[in-house]
Amino acid sequence: MKTGLVLEGGGFRGIYTAGVLDVFLEHGISFDGVIGVSAGTAHGCSYLSGQKGRSIDYYTKYCDDPRFVSFKNFIKTGNIVGVQFAYHDLPERLVPYDFEAFKAQKSEFYVTVSNLESGKAEYIKINDMLTEIDYLRASASLPYFSRIVELNNKKYLDGGCCDGIPIKAFREMGYKKNVVVLTRHDGFAKKKEHGLFAKLKYRKYPNFVNALLQLHERYNKTLEYIRELEKSGEIFVIRPSEELKIGRTEHDVGKVRATYEIGVRDAERIIEEVKKWLDK
């Protein structure tokens, strides 16, 4: 049975996931496949290249740097995340990503994107992080605060708009034994968002507007599905042991570090359980 790792997004909440994954690296835990959404893709790729500590390194160094994430970027470019800085300067020069290690490792890596025209999620297999980095950018391009990313004649935005936790899709792809890392505490439920801005902003893409309007229902149903699978022992879920006190675009280095440490502690507490569950 193929093992899989499913990584939820959530902006800077995702640094919790980075803490969990660094513990996995310490203990040599690997999977046949990894699928991520938005921030989950960023931390998942560092996990697959074996670069323990890379995520917390560049998050603490640059979370308050306006070139990384800022409304200054948004005003100047239409993207709250600086495209050149986040997807080229950081991985290629400032906090180098090990592109060759990624290509050498054996896990399959998928990123989740939302297709604006179909209003459906797509799951893109990444073979080369250097040449296919724009799919990670698309997966993390927040609606309203990012320009639409056009790749291969398709228009994409944040994967979480259509599939925030792609557990069902991954199981359908053949990954039946999954560890799921969430970035919301137990008991969380997504609330309905006001739809007026979505209808105005994305009026050319009615299927995408419908996806945004139904996002809360779809996400909460996925949480119910996850609880059912967890109860039956079909998946292993790691979720924050407490509500994460961090903004989606956080500039407080202390909060970033504290959220990462919660992920480390949560993972260390259950790491032996994870190993036993994977070995069953």
Order of alpha helices (4+ residues) and beta strands (2+ residues): beta-alpha-beta-alpha-alpha-alpha-alpha-beta-beta-alpha-beta-beta-alpha-beta-alpha-alpha-alpha-beta-alpha
